């Protein structure tokens, strides 16, 4: 049975994908839970709009994550670690 997915189903499909699945899986799991629907024109449009919405959400999250990583990189660049004045360098296995 061909279905269009309205939600991500781990290991099966993502939002907006049209896939051929076994009849029992579609009838007993996907359709009753509203996770997928038949491949009608209305369902295809709904899935397409959900996929676009998910893509915009993902882009926003990616941008936020890039901002956080840039801040962390900047902090890491300026951090010099603990200062060790007038001490000999530490050797492997040596504790101070």
Secondary structure, DSSP 8 states (H G I E B T S, - for coil): -EEEESS-BTTTB-TT-EEE--HHHIIIIIHHHTSEEE--HHHHHHHHHHHHHHHHHHHHHHHHHHHHHHHHHHHHHH-------S-----TT---
